[in-house]
């Protein structure tokens, strides 16, 4: 078998019927063939969540080689926020690919890179002069943000937080909190990385100012402001469990950084680009980071990432100190410009808020009759439920995994996350229809009920 297309005319994008459709059990026979090939050809460390062979996607669905259509509540981990294969993104990619596919911006610059940088400088929080640099992945953006911060401050130490996730490169593994599966056995890690306690309202019971005071005390005693180049934080934590800090936490951390000449880096890789109901999650908390890292939703599914920050900080690196062969690839830049146009012209931030209202209403109804749902949290179309033992609040990781598997078997892609593995996260495309989203939540509710019966 050399192709898994359902037929020669298969197409993604909004043309796909927006329906949940199960033709076979999941995985079906053709998906099983691909999974067998994967096991033989792909390194075992590369896992997968949904046991399907995807052949098309668009709107709020992913279809597989067996003809099944699954409701997508994951968006490729918050990547296809404008919808998979959005027509404007497809057209922009096709036009650019026909012109040229690569020159290396460091060799022969082109307008697309500059235009993306201009858009990011305009869109990210803050009315000061900004500059940007483009890369390939979120981890690469974070790594370069730390490089720039160290150069600008002439200090070495960096503080990240409990439950943080910043990537899988050596430095970003050091910044990431969770050992399995991201760090275990892969050390030693980069030095001069320190960790502070995060505001986690469901579990720490602290107000935002109290949690910030605790974190600042750790930073001052264990690192020292004079040694600290940067504090990096996800305004809403992603892999760590969609943790939304208590009100006042982020402003207090930001104020401390400003008072001590420490660069505040907001990692908006998962929370950026309308995902939370604002273009960037930082806006919800009233903070203006010195630097912002972005990726995922930036380019409609193509690999692109960026660091955007105060011009004087971004210009600290010497000429030639930043870059990469593929950074700001022209096709990815074309996709990003098209995606940004869609975010703005289709008002997807407003759509994310509509999704939030629908999801919270449904999830709160589930919680009212199911005490295993310990917490519901998130903003916009970045919502999660934390599953626990009702008597002790102990994390119920096995339950979360079982529910996710049931949902996938019933045609709904749901992802887990959290330091304790007990969080179900919902990241639907911002283009998903209300009826399809409601049906997906029906399946989640049925999976919860089935696990009670089991």
Number of C-alpha atoms within 10 A of each C-alpha: 7 5 10 16 17 17 11 7 6 12 16 19 19 19 14 18 16 20 18 21 17 17 11 11 12 19 20 19 15 18 19 17 16 20 18 12 12 14 12 10 9 12 9 9 7 8 10 8 12 20 17 25 23 21 19 21 28 27 29 33 32 29 28 23 24 24 19 23 25 28 30 29 25 22 29 18 19 29 26 29 33 33 26 26 21 25 17 18 27 16 15 19 22 14 13 18 15 9 11 10 13 16 14 17 21 15 8 8 13 16 12 21 23 17 15 24 23 15 15 23 22 15 15 23 23 17 11 11 11 23 19 23 23 29 25 21 21 26 25 25 28 31 20 21 28 23 18 26 28 21 18 17 18 13 17 18 21 24 19 26 21 20 26 27 27 29 23 17 19 18 20 25 24 26 30 25 21 20 13 11 8 17 20 10 9 12 10 10 15 13 13 15 20 19 22 19 19 24 29 20 17 17 9 11 12 17 17 22 18 16 26 26 17 16 19 20 15 16 21 13 9 12 18 14 20 14 16 27 26 29 25 25 25 29 26 27 25 27 24 21 28 30 26 20 24 21 16 17 23 23 18 19 22 21 13 17 21 14 10 12 14 23 27 26 27 26 32 27 28 30 30 26 31 28 33 30 27 20 23 24 26 25 17 15 15 13 20 18 24 25 29 30 31 29 31 27 32 33 26 28 25 23 24 29 29 28 29 29 30 19 16 12 21 23 16 17 16 10 8 8 11 16 16 16 14 18 24 31 24 26 25 30 29 28 29 30 23 23 26 24 15 17 22 14 9 13 15 24 22 20 22 25 21 16 28 20 14 17 22 18 10 15 19 15 12 18 16 10 9 16 15 22 22 19 19 20 17 22 23 26 30 27 24 27 24 28 25 22 15 14 8 7 17 13 21 20 21 13 21 25 19 14 24 25 20 21 26 24 17 21 26 29 27 26 26 22 20 24 19 16 21 22 31 25 29 25 27 33 32 29 21 23 14 14 11 18 20 15 15 25 22 15 19 24 19 16 20 23 14 13 13 11 7 6
